[in-house]
Amino acid sequence: MTNTLHCFGESGNAYKAALTLTLAGVPWQARHVDFFAGAARGPEFRKLNPMGEVPVLDADGLVLTQSGVIQDWVMDETGRLCGDGAKATRREILRWTIFDNQKVSGQAGPLRFLMNFIPEDKRPAEVIGFLNGRLKAALAVLEGELATRDWLVGDSLTCADLSCCGYLFYPEPFTFERADYPAIDAWLDRIAATPGWQHPYDLMTRAFPAA
């Protein structure tokens, strides 16, 4: 089976999929999408994913889009990163995945984009301030939960953790400082200590060189 992940290094959503595939032991290869040149919005890519987004996983002809869907497929295919596999556990993983998509990545992604990847004179201060406030509220929830346990669901690393951490390993400034969140900081260290873990820019091709 050939698994091709359409992705680019700056995408935290693609990182969730790439890291999940890697830690579950699923062989895959990256196909770089030149997002900043508009490739994801072009007609060829939209034939693959009409939503015009990465990640897209082509699993030997089965095309999957959205990081949470790809993570769900990995759990089904491998039985890994899904805790004890019980229905209640899978629902908890889904709960945290939806929370991440709406509250963590849903704020961190556009906030990081606006603060780093558009010209400085075009960065909307009011929008940045609004997203910052929303992100801080979501991180406070995450911090509170992780202050009571090592992992978000059960006693081991699951896709719930890999979803919620997606943007938090990136070095670009987007108002998130690990030192402000000791429980999150320790949790990120636990994830990074997992055999096979890699930084997003090591897993996927980076469009912009390091500053």
C-alpha positions in Angstrom: 0.0 0.0 0.0 1.2 3.5 -0.9 0.1 6.2 1.5 0.7 9.8 0.2 0.0 12.7 2.5 -0.5 16.0 0.7 0.9 18.6 3.1 3.3 21.4 3.8 5.5 22.1 6.9 3.7 25.2 8.1 0.4 23.5 8.4 -0.5 22.4 12.0 -3.5 20.5 10.7 -1.2 18.5 8.3 1.2 17.9 11.2 -1.6 16.2 13.2 -2.0 13.7 10.3 1.7 13.3 9.7 2.5 12.7 13.3 -0.4 10.3 13.8 0.7 8.2 10.8 4.3 8.2 12.0 3.6 7.3 15.7 1.1 4.6 14.6 3.7 3.0 12.4 1.9 3.6 9.1 4.3 4.0 6.2 3.7 7.2 4.3 5.3 9.7 2.0 4.9 13.4 1.8 3.8 15.3 -1.3 4.5 19.0 -0.8 1.6 21.4 -1.5 2.8 24.9 -2.4 0.1 26.5 -0.3 1.7 30.0 -0.3 1.7 30.0 -4.1 -2.0 29.1 -4.2 -1.6 25.4 -5.1 -4.3 24.2 -2.7 -6.9 26.5 -4.4 -6.0 25.5 -7.9 -8.2 23.3 -10.1 -5.9 20.2 -10.0 -5.8 20.1 -6.2 -9.6 20.8 -5.9 -10.2 17.7 -7.9 -8.5 15.9 -5.0 -10.2 18.0 -2.3 -12.9 20.4 -3.2 -12.4 22.1 0.2 -9.0 23.4 -1.0 -7.2 22.4 2.2 -4.5 20.1 3.5 -4.0 17.5 4.8 -5.2 15.0 2.2 -4.3 11.4 2.5 -4.3 9.1 -0.5 -4.3 5.7 1.0 -3.8 3.6 -2.1 -6.7 5.2 -3.8 -8.8 6.0 -0.8 -8.8 9.7 -0.5 -9.3 11.2 3.0 -9.5 14.8 4.0 -9.5 16.7 7.3 -7.0 15.8 10.0 -9.6 14.2 12.3 -10.8 11.9 9.6 -7.3 10.8 8.8 -6.6 10.2 12.5 -9.8 8.2 12.8 -8.8 6.1 9.8 -5.4 5.4 11.4 -7.0 4.3 14.7 -9.3 1.9 12.7 -6.5 0.5 10.6 -3.9 0.0 13.3 -5.8 -0.1 16.6 -3.2 2.3 17.9 -3.5 5.8 19.5 -7.1 5.0 20.5 -6.6 4.1 24.2 -8.5 0.9 25.1 -10.5 1.1 21.9 -13.9 1.1 23.8 -16.7 3.1 22.3 -16.7 5.5 25.2 -13.0 6.1 24.8 -13.4 6.8 21.1 -16.2 9.3 21.9 -13.9 11.0 24.3 -11.2 11.2 21.6 -13.8 12.6 19.2 -14.8 15.1 21.9 -11.3 16.5 22.3 -10.8 16.4 18.5 -13.8 18.6 18.0 -12.7 20.9 20.8 -9.3 21.3 19.2 -10.7 22.0 15.8 -13.1 24.6 17.1 -11.2 26.1 20.0 -7.5 25.4 19.8 -6.4 24.9 16.2 -9.4 26.9 15.1 -7.9 30.0 16.8 -4.2 29.2 16.7 -4.1 28.5 13.0 -5.4 31.8 11.7 -3.7 33.7 14.6 -0.3 32.3 13.7 -1.0 32.9 10.0 -1.9 36.6 10.5 1.1 37.2 12.8 3.7 35.6 10.6 2.8 34.9 7.0 1.3 38.1 5.7 3.0 41.5 5.4 3.3 43.3 8.7 1.3 46.3 7.4 -1.6 44.1 6.5 -2.0 42.4 9.9 -5.4 43.3 11.4 -4.8 44.2 15.1 -8.4 43.8 16.1 -8.7 40.4 14.6 -5.4 39.3 16.1 -6.6 40.5 19.5 -9.9 38.7 19.2 -8.3 35.4 18.2 -5.7 35.8 21.0 -8.5 36.1 23.5 -10.3 33.0 22.1 -7.0 31.0 22.1 -6.2 31.9 25.7 -9.6 30.7 26.8 -9.2 27.4 25.1 -5.6 26.9 26.4 -6.9 27.6 29.9 -9.3 24.7 29.5 -6.5 22.5 28.3 -4.2 23.6 31.1 -6.8 22.8 33.7 -7.4 19.3 32.3 -3.7 18.5 32.0 -3.0 19.7 35.5 -5.0 16.6 36.7 -3.6 13.9 34.4 -0.8 13.1 31.9 -3.0 12.5 28.9 -6.3 13.9 27.7 -8.0 10.5 27.3 -7.1 7.4 29.4 -3.6 6.5 30.6 -1.7 6.8 27.3 -1.1 9.0 24.3 -4.1 9.0 21.9 -5.2 11.0 18.9 -6.9 13.4 21.3 -3.4 14.6 22.4 -2.1 14.6 18.8 -5.0 16.7 17.7 -4.7 19.3 20.5 -0.9 19.6 20.3 -0.8 20.2 16.5 0.0 23.9 16.5 1.8 24.1 19.9 5.1 22.8 18.7 5.7 25.6 16.2 8.4 28.2 16.9 6.7 31.2 15.2 5.1 33.7 17.7 1.3 33.5 18.0 0.9 34.6 21.7 1.4 31.1 23.1 4.3 30.8 25.5 4.9 27.4 27.0 6.2 28.9 30.2 2.8 30.4 30.9 1.2 26.9 30.9 3.3 24.5 33.0 0.9 21.6 32.6 0.7 22.0 28.8 4.5 22.4 28.8 5.0 19.1 30.6 2.5 17.4 28.3 4.3 18.6 25.2 7.5 17.2 26.6 5.8 13.8 27.2 4.6 13.8 23.6 8.0 14.8 22.3 9.6 12.0 24.3 7.4 9.4 22.5 9.6 7.2 20.2 9.3 8.3 16.6 8.2 11.9 17.4 9.5 14.5 15.1 9.1 18.3 14.9 6.7 19.4 12.1 9.5 20.9 10.0 11.4 17.6 10.2 8.3 15.6 9.2 7.2 17.9 6.3 8.8 20.2 3.9 9.1 23.8 5.1 8.2 26.5 2.6 10.1 29.3 4.3 13.6 29.0 5.6 14.2 29.5 9.3 14.7 33.1 10.3 
